[in-house]
Amino acid sequence: MSKTIRLTMAQALVRFLDQQYVELDGVEHKFIRGVMGIFGHGNVTGLGEALERQPGELTFIQGKNEQGMAHAAIAYAKQSNRLGIFACTSSIGPGALNMVTAAATATVNRIPLLLLPGDIFACRQPDPVLQQIEHPGDYTISANDAFKPVSRYWDRISRPEQLMTAALQAMRVLTDPADTGAVTLALPQDVQSEAYDYPVEFFRKRVHAIERRLPVPTALNGAVELIARKQKPLIIAGGGVHYSLATEALTEFAEAFGIPVTETQAGKSAMPWNHELNAGAIGVTGSLPANRLAKEADVVICVGTRLQDFTTASKSAFQNPDVEFISINVSRSDAMKLDAHQLIGDAQVVLRSLQHELQQRNYRSAYESSELVGLMSEWTQEVDRYYTLEKADGLTQTLVLGEINRAIGDDAVIVCAAGSLPGDLHRLWRSAQPKTYHMEYGFSCMGYEVSGAVGVKMAEPARDVYALVGDGSYLMLHSELVTSIQEGVKINILLFDNHGFQCIHNLQREHGSDGFGNEFRSRSGETNRLTGDYLPIDYAAHARSLGAEAYTVHTKEELQAALQSARNDPVSTLIHIKVLPGTNTSGYHSWWRVDPAEVSGNEKVQAARHEMEERIRHVKQV
């Protein structure tokens, strides 16, 4: 008869999580590093008691906003190449629902995130309990059902013994590179505190092997045959290159055959910016060389990318009538996009296998070295121009980026997520080392930046970490700045103040609008719209009130001095940077489909609609 131990469900969950490890390439990593949480009546006497009395080696981090702490957990997992995570717990109702956005962010980006929201009483005796949502047609529904469409795995533990099945299923998904994302285990508050005689075996150390999946020989041979008959191959490096630890394999593969490499937002920093084969960012926010090469490519080798519309420029980037696609991915649902030849497997393994087979055939691309050097040189000069672009009436956004890029060092990590900054960073930022560019652009979730910087710093405490954030995103979510101070996790926030949601303001005007509802202005008595003066918000004073160091800069010299001081400040620091609206980059042979109104009395809207319809006619329909 197997031995048992009597524990509450919450105590059993904590003990189980503390014994989970992953193994990659013979190296073992503790998978669950701790729990981030905010306690309420739905989890404080269950999971809270377990973490207080029997945490094992798990660290507890107190969040300040449930979405914020979950974003920090996502960033931690991403920067750790998915080899370590923090779980997140909340109370029921609003606390739980605050994590739904983060769940979607994790799932879209293929990042493991374990969510442990409290739930309503399984016994239904305190009914309805505080913060319960009552659905008159289905009394089994609670707020936590909202997690279902944004989770890769969802379960409700309505009896303590159900934990054993649910926990193993959760680990299956969290450690599967092809299937990972948000995992939600809804924990009814009474069941958390109920005891059960759990088998001791349930709490043994488990090491989940992360498999480097080998490609099927027929698929590999098909890819070799396809590439061998092509002259102008192009590589798209996605986030899977990092998660597979395949940056060296990618560089060696490109060098072996003279194939230029382009990078997605998640793939950026896979190759040093000044490598002779690095053509830079591709797509809507892409560089000139990358998008020119994409137009001419006759085969596109996609490595670890889900090919979202910003990468493909709404499927307009590839215009060679003979273009074909090869997709290297652990996920078949990603690999099949653009009707690609599917190479299902680990990026590192597949690239090395492809390289071996193509070298047997003495394959070489048809690019002239001078052609690629000329393209890269032209782009280097363009970036230099943007990095030194000055205006008499204030700081340009691109000049500020240039000063930051030069000042913070090659080893520092930048974190960003939304607004006009991702476009400029994708195009212009010069990453010299892998994992120094941390962009959440799968969900482009405003408010990720400050929280994300906390998670990155926790994952890599020896590196300087900078959150590049617009004033719009900062106002949405900055709560984990307090957590960084509380935990002694120093981050640097570089706040670009351009008085509003200027990225969407630009997009709006490009499609026929005169500008509406996107700037931080006071309401005008004349127009009854937000067309008055800009709001005079002192972000530096706000940061100081939370315990951070802070600076406000208006000139290049002030910015340089503040960046130097920030590196030496012992606590988290915010630099409030006044930048001119509309001084971001755009264009470079790219297009993003946003449909203007089909019916409008405004001629500018009509013209924008006509232009969109003309572009659609030239897009490859897949």
ROBADO-633260 format. One line per field, with one value per residue (C-alpha): residue in one letter; x, y, z; residue number from 1. Coordinates in steps of 0.1 Angstrom, whole numbers, always signed. Layout:
N
code	(A;...)
east	(X;...)
north	(Y;...)
up	(Z;...)
pos	(NUM;...)
This chain:
622
code	(M;S;K;T;I;R;L;T;M;A;Q;A;L;V;R;F;L;D;Q;Q;Y;V;E;L;D;G;V;E;H;K;F;I;R;G;V;M;G;I;F;G;H;G;N;V;T;G;L;G;E;A;L;E;R;Q;P;G;E;L;T;F;I;Q;G;K;N;E;Q;G;M;A;H;A;A;I;A;Y;A;K;Q;S;N;R;L;G;I;F;A;C;T;S;S;I;G;P;G;A;L;N;M;V;T;A;A;A;T;A;T;V;N;R;I;P;L;L;L;L;P;G;D;I;F;A;C;R;Q;P;D;P;V;L;Q;Q;I;E;H;P;G;D;Y;T;I;S;A;N;D;A;F;K;P;V;S;R;Y;W;D;R;I;S;R;P;E;Q;L;M;T;A;A;L;Q;A;M;R;V;L;T;D;P;A;D;T;G;A;V;T;L;A;L;P;Q;D;V;Q;S;E;A;Y;D;Y;P;V;E;F;F;R;K;R;V;H;A;I;E;R;R;L;P;V;P;T;A;L;N;G;A;V;E;L;I;A;R;K;Q;K;P;L;I;I;A;G;G;G;V;H;Y;S;L;A;T;E;A;L;T;E;F;A;E;A;F;G;I;P;V;T;E;T;Q;A;G;K;S;A;M;P;W;N;H;E;L;N;A;G;A;I;G;V;T;G;S;L;P;A;N;R;L;A;K;E;A;D;V;V;I;C;V;G;T;R;L;Q;D;F;T;T;A;S;K;S;A;F;Q;N;P;D;V;E;F;I;S;I;N;V;S;R;S;D;A;M;K;L;D;A;H;Q;L;I;G;D;A;Q;V;V;L;R;S;L;Q;H;E;L;Q;Q;R;N;Y;R;S;A;Y;E;S;S;E;L;V;G;L;M;S;E;W;T;Q;E;V;D;R;Y;Y;T;L;E;K;A;D;G;L;T;Q;T;L;V;L;G;E;I;N;R;A;I;G;D;D;A;V;I;V;C;A;A;G;S;L;P;G;D;L;H;R;L;W;R;S;A;Q;P;K;T;Y;H;M;E;Y;G;F;S;C;M;G;Y;E;V;S;G;A;V;G;V;K;M;A;E;P;A;R;D;V;Y;A;L;V;G;D;G;S;Y;L;M;L;H;S;E;L;V;T;S;I;Q;E;G;V;K;I;N;I;L;L;F;D;N;H;G;F;Q;C;I;H;N;L;Q;R;E;H;G;S;D;G;F;G;N;E;F;R;S;R;S;G;E;T;N;R;L;T;G;D;Y;L;P;I;D;Y;A;A;H;A;R;S;L;G;A;E;A;Y;T;V;H;T;K;E;E;L;Q;A;A;L;Q;S;A;R;N;D;P;V;S;T;L;I;H;I;K;V;L;P;G;T;N;T;S;G;Y;H;S;W;W;R;V;D;P;A;E;V;S;G;N;E;K;V;Q;A;A;R;H;E;M;E;E;R;I;R;H;V;K;Q;V)
east	(+0;+14;+23;+2;+5;-25;-24;-48;-52;-33;-5;-3;-2;+27;+46;+41;+51;+83;+94;+91;+122;+130;+160;+174;+207;+215;+212;+186;+167;+143;+111;+88;+109;+82;+47;+36;+4;-21;-43;-80;-107;-105;-70;-55;-66;-58;-29;-18;-15;+4;+29;+33;+39;+53;+68;+97;+122;+95;+99;+68;+66;+39;+23;+6;-18;-27;-22;+11;+25;+15;+32;+63;+60;+57;+88;+107;+98;+106;+140;+147;+140;+110;+132;+119;+86;+67;+31;+6;-23;-52;-85;-118;-138;-120;-86;-88;-102;-73;-51;-71;-52;-19;-31;-38;-4;+13;-7;-2;+36;+39;+52;+44;+23;+7;-23;-40;-70;-93;-128;-163;-173;-176;-201;-222;-234;-221;-241;-236;-202;-187;-175;-193;-208;-242;-251;-289;-287;-256;-247;-214;-200;-177;-155;-127;-145;-133;-98;-110;-105;-71;-56;-39;-51;-80;-93;-113;-103;-136;-124;-90;-80;-86;-54;-33;-46;-49;-13;+2;-18;-7;+30;+24;+14;+37;+68;+57;+74;+47;+17;+28;+10;-13;-24;-53;-62;-92;-92;-125;-117;-132;-114;-81;-84;-99;-75;-69;-45;-22;+2;+38;+48;+28;+55;+86;+110;+99;+122;+104;+126;+123;+127;+147;+124;+141;+126;+110;+135;+111;+103;+140;+148;+119;+132;+167;+154;+134;+163;+187;+167;+164;+187;+176;+168;+159;+158;+132;+145;+117;+115;+119;+156;+161;+141;+159;+193;+199;+216;+249;+233;+215;+246;+266;+238;+235;+273;+276;+254;+255;+219;+207;+189;+159;+144;+110;+103;+107;+137;+157;+192;+195;+224;+246;+233;+266;+270;+274;+244;+220;+195;+176;+139;+113;+78;+56;+83;+111;+143;+150;+173;+151;+120;+138;+152;+118;+103;+128;+132;+123;+123;+118;+131;+110;+126;+105;+81;+43;+42;+18;+8;+35;+61;+45;+34;-2;+11;+24;+61;+69;+63;+84;+58;+79;+83;+79;+81;+98;+87;+109;+88;+78;+42;+24;-3;+25;+44;+15;+10;+15;+11;+47;+67;+66;+97;+84;+112;+136;+152;+187;+185;+168;+192;+222;+206;+197;+232;+248;+226;+230;+268;+267;+253;+277;+248;+254;+229;+232;+236;+266;+286;+288;+250;+244;+272;+257;+223;+236;+258;+230;+209;+237;+238;+201;+201;+229;+209;+179;+201;+214;+182;+178;+150;+150;+118;+127;+139;+131;+122;+149;+177;+167;+169;+204;+216;+202;+216;+251;+249;+236;+261;+259;+250;+219;+184;+157;+120;+91;+57;+34;+30;+54;+85;+84;+85;+115;+133;+127;+141;+168;+180;+214;+216;+251;+243;+214;+186;+192;+161;+129;+98;+63;+48;+27;-1;+14;+0;+1;+12;+36;+68;+74;+62;+82;+113;+109;+106;+136;+157;+147;+157;+190;+200;+236;+223;+211;+174;+156;+119;+112;+76;+53;+33;+1;+14;+29;-5;-22;+1;+31;+23;+51;+76;+67;+74;+109;+117;+102;+123;+154;+151;+165;+150;+153;+122;+128;+94;+88;+63;+47;+13;-9;-15;+6;+11;-26;-29;-5;-23;-56;-44;-28;-62;-82;-89;-81;-71;-96;-94;-58;-39;-38;-54;-80;-115;-121;-153;-153;-153;-165;-136;-101;-85;-73;-38;-17;-21;+9;+17;+49;+59;+92;+73;+50;+79;+96;+64;+66;+102;+121;+148;+137;+148;+131;+150;+144;+177;+203;+228;+203;+194;+231;+236;+205;+214;+248;+233;+207;+233;+247;+215;+209;+171;+148;+149;+126;+138;+109;+119;+100;+98;+82;+50;+53;+91;+91;+100;+76;+75;+104;+85;+60;+22;-2;-38;-61;-94;-108;-145;-161;-186;-176;-184;-147;-125;-94;-111;-123;-88;-74;-100;-92;-55;-62;-83;-56;-30;-51;-52;-14;-14;-8;-40;-32)
north	(+0;+33;+59;+90;+124;+145;+180;+206;+209;+242;+228;+198;+222;+242;+211;+197;+229;+230;+197;+205;+207;+208;+194;+206;+193;+175;+206;+206;+238;+243;+252;+268;+295;+310;+326;+361;+370;+394;+379;+383;+362;+338;+326;+340;+312;+285;+291;+320;+298;+272;+297;+312;+279;+254;+273;+250;+267;+288;+326;+347;+381;+405;+420;+454;+448;+413;+420;+437;+408;+383;+404;+403;+365;+363;+384;+363;+331;+347;+360;+326;+310;+292;+272;+288;+304;+321;+311;+338;+337;+361;+362;+356;+380;+413;+400;+370;+389;+413;+384;+375;+401;+386;+351;+361;+378;+346;+323;+345;+347;+310;+317;+294;+311;+293;+312;+301;+323;+317;+306;+306;+280;+245;+236;+266;+272;+309;+318;+342;+349;+383;+391;+361;+365;+347;+334;+326;+300;+281;+282;+264;+296;+319;+348;+323;+309;+340;+324;+295;+312;+326;+295;+265;+244;+252;+233;+238;+218;+211;+182;+180;+147;+163;+182;+152;+149;+186;+194;+168;+181;+216;+206;+188;+220;+244;+224;+216;+240;+234;+238;+261;+293;+302;+274;+283;+262;+277;+270;+272;+288;+261;+233;+250;+245;+209;+181;+148;+119;+124;+97;+106;+96;+126;+149;+133;+153;+154;+163;+171;+166;+193;+173;+185;+171;+157;+165;+137;+126;+131;+166;+174;+160;+180;+212;+205;+199;+231;+253;+237;+249;+284;+314;+341;+325;+346;+337;+350;+345;+344;+340;+302;+308;+321;+295;+267;+283;+283;+317;+301;+275;+302;+323;+292;+282;+317;+320;+285;+295;+333;+337;+370;+369;+391;+393;+395;+415;+383;+371;+404;+401;+365;+379;+410;+441;+446;+410;+412;+389;+407;+425;+437;+439;+426;+436;+466;+478;+465;+480;+489;+460;+434;+444;+448;+413;+400;+413;+394;+362;+330;+309;+322;+300;+308;+298;+297;+324;+324;+348;+374;+403;+427;+401;+395;+431;+418;+392;+419;+415;+386;+396;+371;+351;+320;+325;+294;+290;+266;+268;+253;+252;+229;+239;+225;+252;+278;+258;+255;+292;+307;+271;+265;+233;+221;+211;+202;+201;+220;+250;+242;+206;+213;+241;+219;+190;+213;+227;+192;+182;+214;+213;+178;+195;+224;+248;+285;+314;+336;+369;+390;+400;+435;+436;+427;+450;+479;+473;+471;+501;+522;+512;+519;+555;+558;+547;+571;+599;+591;+588;+623;+639;+672;+698;+732;+729;+697;+662;+637;+602;+587;+609;+599;+562;+568;+584;+555;+529;+544;+550;+518;+493;+462;+439;+459;+446;+469;+460;+474;+464;+490;+523;+539;+528;+491;+503;+525;+499;+471;+492;+512;+495;+480;+448;+433;+404;+378;+384;+421;+430;+420;+430;+419;+424;+392;+409;+444;+448;+483;+484;+454;+475;+484;+450;+432;+450;+437;+402;+405;+419;+390;+366;+384;+404;+410;+430;+466;+466;+495;+498;+520;+531;+558;+580;+562;+528;+542;+556;+523;+502;+512;+495;+470;+499;+497;+460;+466;+490;+466;+437;+456;+448;+479;+488;+520;+534;+557;+574;+590;+618;+627;+637;+608;+577;+591;+558;+554;+592;+588;+557;+575;+605;+582;+568;+600;+613;+648;+633;+624;+612;+602;+631;+640;+674;+692;+695;+726;+747;+757;+723;+701;+678;+670;+698;+721;+724;+693;+681;+691;+658;+655;+619;+624;+637;+607;+583;+601;+598;+560;+559;+560;+583;+605;+631;+653;+660;+684;+684;+659;+670;+666;+632;+621;+633;+615;+582;+584;+591;+564;+538;+547;+552;+524;+522;+521;+552;+570;+595;+616;+625;+652;+641;+658;+640;+625;+621;+583;+563;+548;+532;+513;+492;+480;+480;+471;+465;+487;+491;+527;+532;+519;+547;+582;+618;+627;+627;+617;+587;+578;+581;+559;+533;+532;+528;+499;+482;+486;+471;+441;+432;+426;+405;+368;+351;+321)
up	(+0;-10;+16;+19;+35;+46;+31;+21;-17;-16;+4;-20;-50;-35;-27;-62;-79;-58;-73;-110;-132;-169;-187;-220;-236;-204;-182;-154;-145;-116;-135;-109;-93;-72;-70;-76;-59;-45;-18;-12;+4;-25;-19;+14;+37;+12;-11;+11;+41;+21;+8;+43;+62;+37;+7;+2;-21;-38;-35;-30;-48;-39;-70;-71;-100;-111;-148;-140;-119;-146;-172;-151;-149;-187;-192;-167;-186;-220;-209;-194;-227;-212;-188;-156;-146;-118;-111;-104;-79;-73;-54;-72;-94;-104;-92;-114;-144;-142;-154;-185;-206;-194;-202;-238;-240;-229;-252;-283;-276;-268;-233;-203;-177;-148;-133;-101;-96;-66;-75;-59;-33;-47;-20;-30;+6;+9;-21;-38;-23;-25;-61;-76;-110;-112;-146;-144;-172;-160;-123;-129;-146;-127;-137;-143;-173;-191;-191;-214;-248;-239;-221;-236;-208;-183;-154;-122;-91;-75;-54;-37;-54;-88;-83;-92;-127;-133;-121;-144;-173;-165;-166;-199;-215;-197;-208;-243;-268;-294;-271;-243;-233;-204;-181;-158;-127;-111;-73;-54;-21;+0;-19;-14;+23;+22;+32;+13;+18;-11;-23;-14;-49;-62;-47;-61;-81;-117;-145;-178;-208;-234;-266;-296;-322;-353;-387;-407;-434;-462;-451;-447;-482;-497;-482;-495;-530;-528;-517;-541;-571;-558;-564;-539;-505;-475;-438;-414;-378;-352;-315;-318;-327;-292;-274;-292;-284;-321;-327;-335;-357;-376;-382;-393;-417;-432;-436;-452;-481;-482;-472;-458;-425;-415;-380;-365;-333;-313;-333;-332;-316;-330;-351;-343;-361;-380;-393;-431;-436;-412;-433;-402;-394;-419;-426;-416;-392;-414;-428;-463;-471;-456;-474;-507;-504;-494;-526;-547;-527;-545;-513;-478;-449;-418;-386;-354;-364;-364;-395;-381;-404;-393;-404;-438;-443;-445;-470;-494;-486;-510;-546;-566;-586;-580;-543;-520;-483;-459;-423;-395;-364;-335;-340;-370;-368;-373;-398;-422;-427;-462;-475;-465;-469;-433;-414;-380;-355;-332;-349;-339;-350;-383;-393;-387;-406;-435;-435;-437;-466;-486;-482;-497;-528;-527;-526;-527;-531;-561;-542;-551;-520;-532;-536;-499;-487;-506;-491;-456;-460;-473;-443;-418;-432;-429;-393;-385;-401;-378;-348;-353;-365;-347;-347;-333;-313;-293;-292;-320;-310;-332;-319;-283;-294;-308;-276;-255;-279;-275;-238;-222;-234;-255;-226;-214;-222;-235;-229;-250;-262;-279;-296;-321;-302;-314;-351;-345;-323;-348;-376;-359;-327;-329;-309;-305;-283;-281;-256;-253;-272;-254;-273;-266;-300;-304;-285;-285;-250;-237;-201;-204;-204;-168;-155;-182;-172;-136;-149;-172;-143;-121;-148;-155;-124;-136;-166;-168;-179;-195;-201;-231;-227;-241;-219;-229;-219;-186;-176;-183;-160;-140;-107;-106;-104;-67;-67;-82;-53;-27;-41;-47;-84;-101;-135;-156;-171;-202;-206;-240;-235;-268;-253;-262;-283;-311;-329;-335;-341;-370;-383;-381;-401;-427;-434;-439;-404;-392;-359;-332;-296;-294;-279;-242;-245;-224;-236;-256;-250;-286;-302;-272;-282;-268;-289;-261;-246;-238;-203;-181;-165;-144;-147;-129;-98;-100;-100;-71;-51;-54;-42;-75;-86;-115;-141;-167;-199;-227;-245;-258;-232;-204;-217;-218;-182;-170;-186;-170;-136;-140;-143;-109;-91;-65;-70;-99;-120;-144;-171;-183;-219;-238;-275;-304;-317;-352;-352;-356;-387;-413;-448;-463;-489;-464;-459;-431;-440;-420;-438;-441;-442;-475;-474;-464;-474;-468;-498;-478;-465;-500;-513;-485;-492;-529;-521;-498;-525;-551;-528;-520;-557;-555;-524;-526;-514;-491)
pos	(1;2;3;4;5;6;7;8;9;10;11;12;13;14;15;16;17;18;19;20;21;22;23;24;25;26;27;28;29;30;31;32;33;34;35;36;37;38;39;40;41;42;43;44;45;46;47;48;49;50;51;52;53;54;55;56;57;58;59;60;61;62;63;64;65;66;67;68;69;70;71;72;73;74;75;76;77;78;79;80;81;82;83;84;85;86;87;88;89;90;91;92;93;94;95;96;97;98;99;100;101;102;103;104;105;106;107;108;109;110;111;112;113;114;115;116;117;118;119;120;121;122;123;124;125;126;127;128;129;130;131;132;133;134;135;136;137;138;139;140;141;142;143;144;145;146;147;148;149;150;151;152;153;154;155;156;157;158;159;160;161;162;163;164;165;166;167;168;169;170;171;172;173;174;175;176;177;178;179;180;181;182;183;184;185;186;187;188;189;190;191;192;193;194;195;196;197;198;199;200;201;202;203;204;205;206;207;208;209;210;211;212;213;214;215;216;217;218;219;220;221;222;223;224;225;226;227;228;229;230;231;232;233;234;235;236;237;238;239;240;241;242;243;244;245;246;247;248;249;250;251;252;253;254;255;256;257;258;259;260;261;262;263;264;265;266;267;268;269;270;271;272;273;274;275;276;277;278;279;280;281;282;283;284;285;286;287;288;289;290;291;292;293;294;295;296;297;298;299;300;301;302;303;304;305;306;307;308;309;310;311;312;313;314;315;316;317;318;319;320;321;322;323;324;325;326;327;328;329;330;331;332;333;334;335;336;337;338;339;340;341;342;343;344;345;346;347;348;349;350;351;352;353;354;355;356;357;358;359;360;361;362;363;364;365;366;367;368;369;370;371;372;373;374;375;376;377;378;379;380;381;382;383;384;385;386;387;388;389;390;391;392;393;394;395;396;397;398;399;400;401;402;403;404;405;406;407;408;409;410;411;412;413;414;415;416;417;418;419;420;421;422;423;424;425;426;427;428;429;430;431;432;433;434;435;436;437;438;439;440;441;442;443;444;445;446;447;448;449;450;451;452;453;454;455;456;457;458;459;460;461;462;463;464;465;466;467;468;469;470;471;472;473;474;475;476;477;478;479;480;481;482;483;484;485;486;487;488;489;490;491;492;493;494;495;496;497;498;499;500;501;502;503;504;505;506;507;508;509;510;511;512;513;514;515;516;517;518;519;520;521;522;523;524;525;526;527;528;529;530;531;532;533;534;535;536;537;538;539;540;541;542;543;544;545;546;547;548;549;550;551;552;553;554;555;556;557;558;559;560;561;562;563;564;565;566;567;568;569;570;571;572;573;574;575;576;577;578;579;580;581;582;583;584;585;586;587;588;589;590;591;592;593;594;595;596;597;598;599;600;601;602;603;604;605;606;607;608;609;610;611;612;613;614;615;616;617;618;619;620;621;622)
